[in-house]
Amino acid sequence: MRVIKVAIIGAGGGGLCALRHLTKPRTIKGSAAEERPVQFEAVCFEQAAKVGGTWAYTDQIGTDKHGNLIHSSMYKNLKTNLPKECMAFPDFPFSDDLPSFIKHEDVQNYLEDYADNFDILQYIQFQRRVCQVRPVAEEGGLFGVRWEVATQSALDPHDCGSSDLYDAVIVCNGNYSIPSVPPLPGQESFQGRVMHSHDYRYPETFKDQVVVLLGANSSGQDIAVELSSMASKVYLSHNKAPLVSQLPDNMEEKPGIESLDAPNQVTFIDGTSVRADTLMLCTGYHYDYSFLAPECGIQVDDYRVTPMYKHLINTKHPSMAILGICKRIVPFPFFDVQVKFFRAVLEGSLILPSEADMDKDTDLDYKTRLAQGKPHRYSHEMSGRLFEYMNEVADLAGTERIPKTFEDVYNWAAKVRRTQLMTYKRMNLIPNEKGDGFVPV
Ligand code: FAD
């Protein structure tokens, strides 16, 4: 029996999915029909006291009592912007009793149930933070290395920590915790509040205020609509095409911000200005792999992580994977196919191309995006290619594709989100008559 020791960093949706698929013994059929048993021994390190990652809502912002940065970016009234019918792991549906667009606590409960159902809590070391990961050259190691993973208590900053060696590492530390804050000319003179959406919790705080939100991706749109019920006026500033949906009466779109001025002035690039009590930056997040030693070979170049084959495998050391770096995805099904791909690599049932060929493939993906007019920061955006990518990865791994209903539901949700921003989360999906899909009611 071949034993493969895997370290998993983080017990959010990604880490739990990795545990679910990397804790059972497996038998691999070789090309000559010989059978090779493989036993994974996975350990997951989670800095928090429970599973769930960003879905583990907290009222707190900033740092906790141990000085740790608050990880969750959830806000109190958040409902998912994907229906549960395309959000679930493919082998673990959400409860039939829930509506299609569910509350953050429903997702947290779901992840806790997932961990219980697959009996994986036993492999998680809670309140243990990974502080360094380093490859150690070793002849018998997978792809010539083993991984030294150093951890320390998340409760005691003076803990000297400990380390152990693993055959493989899966990084699942999440991408929605370290705010990306653009430089805004004149910010030092602006006397209103400037905050990031990472720290947004309740609309009540903004009662009767004029609020400018910068950025109109999911969070910007969602929070703008929510705030319009409390604020006196909401401006959504962005450089995209105007939204096509009907908007609340007190909400108005503006182009990007040119500058800020004393005491409370926000000037947009079309030359218009407004007075604002609060400026909320819905400007996304940075990747943070500061715990990966330079020898890991991972580089982050302003929203692009390299060298990553299929947005997943570290091509310098293919026994390291980083899960879910892509944006505009269905995260849980996406994790599922990515984990199975990596599992196939570790088991040896999927033979990777050479490092040079993997890097060529990545380069082509990147250049194709640029040629399509996408900016560098969209290096890992999936949107239109999402299901094509997931099918490709599933096929390469020799595993089942995500069912077509997920794609149909995802496309339906994208449409209603675009056209009915104020009301789409009240819609529900029910199974169609043939039982092979869903219809909205
Ligand atoms: P996370 O959930 O962030 O988990 C990462 C875990 O790693 C955390 O528990 C963290 O404590 C731990 N960790 C980090 N660093 C370390 C370390 N050094 N050592 C040990 N542990 C560490 N997805 C949907 O499917 N539908 C939605 O409607 C939806 N809405 C969203 C709304 C918001 C506001 C946000 C922020 C995200 C939303 N998402 C949504 C995306 C969401 O991020 C994913 O669903 C998913 O939960 C990501 O899982 P993850 O495991 O990659 O990261």
Residues whose N, C-alpha, C, O or C-beta is under 5 A from the ligand:
A	BS01	FAD	I9 G10 A11 G12 G13 G14 G15 F45 E46 Q47 A48 G52 G53 T54 W55 H71 S73 M74 K79 T80 N81 L82 M87 R128 R129 V130 C172 N173 G174 N175 Y176 G324 P331
